Amino acid sequence: MAKSPFLESIRSEIRLRGYSIRTEKTYIHWVKRFIFFHQKRHPESMGAEEVKSFLTSLAVQGNVAINTQKTALNALAFLYNQALNRPLGDLGFQYASKPRNLPHVLNKYEVGKILAALEGKYRLIFSILYGSGLRISECLRLRVMDIDLERCCLTVRNGKGNKDRQTILPRSVVNELSVAIDEAIKIQKTDNKQGIGPSLPFALDRKYPNAFREPAWMFIFPSSSHCSHPISGKICRHHLHDSVPRKQLKTAVGKAGIFKKRVNCHTFRHSFATQLLLDGRDIRTVQELLGHKDVNTTQIYTHVVGQYYAGTSSPLDLL
């Protein structure tokens, strides 16, 4: 299928500004939807009114959540403000009325049952999600250099918002994680004999041609096969795709007999935050560990705690 020269130019602008591949895919997706919504009109022939009508349609006809609408807005703001250099200004459109739902969380016993139903690297992955509060993408992107086993902390690089942060590493996974690191380095050494190594950030392999041989750059959870780098096209070994642990989780949840809650990878991050609040940690600490820019984002977990775990007696039970 022929590539659109216009979309490829937008892709180039996104990469020029150092956005992640995930953000690139998201922005291109929303630009495409915007174009098709307006019967394939070129964005240069449209402006603020067309953007406003598209976003309003998402809220009114599409009934999307606020966060979905904001993601679309960010993509179109980049398109006009950055790529086309035609600032949109104040749109004044209708925000989505569908609020963000309170997340489902697991108590520590439920987490334990699910982890017991997992094996090997998958148990380690979900242990880190719950023990460190990571997103699944952040966990799978971890490299050897990001782990400090002595200080029991890890560094998340280029997280959401293109920010780095440090968070805690559970002492209970240190031994298992150390074994996983050794196994990953063995895979790297085998790959190196073929002139192949882990996928590296854009242009780093040109600046440091032998970086792919350094253990520090190896993914702790490497994929089972080689692939082409999405930007350079160079053959490399990427990290494990998130669809693999998701499938393992679905099976483990069934084995654990947890059917009354919607459980996905992000549930472990929600449960991490909720458990910290239950243990008496202040909300600013939780905010820092999660990497939230605004404490209001973290505030949702206080509502979860208040709804499910506050321990307040019902007036009826006092009769």
C-alpha angles and dihedrals in degrees: 000000000000115000120236110249089211095052090045089054089052089048089053091051090051092051092045088061094049100247119162123261089248091055090046092055092046095050093046089049093055094043089054092049090049091052094047091046088061094047095263096303113163112256090232089066091052136059147165096333093054091046090050093050091049094050092045089051090054089055100040105032099019095043090209125170120261093252092055091051092048091052090054090048091052091051094050092043088056091047094054104026098042112017100035096026091225107125113216097211121197108347098185092201128160113272119223113273094206104099127214109271122232108262123247111246134192125224118231093261092055091047089052092052092051093047090050089056092054127077139207119337092359092060087048092050094052092041088059092046090055098034097046103025096238130160112241091248091052092051095049091048093057114126129197091258091059095064125083106186094179096054092034095231137115135204123230109207124202093359124169108324089024090276132142121222141169124228139171125284116210112243089218092069098046096098094043091046091050090056091048090052092051091050092049092051090051089055089049092052091051090050091048090062086064093045091254129124143160118308110266134207114275114292094357092109089056093049094043107025094184097045090105088067094055114098090218091072097050119113113241090216104039124184119255094242143032125261142177117271107251092229109026097029090224117146109252144141114261127194123276113289113248092234089072099061090039090062091047090051093052090055093045093051089054092049090049090055095234106148105142097069132060104239125190136148093278091055088076091057090049090048091049091056094044094049091051090054091048089052090056102259114151119248095244090059090050089048092055094047092050093045095234114166093207125041088218088072090056090045091079089075091061087060090051091051091046093051100045111017111025092111093220113154118237114243088234091061090055095059 
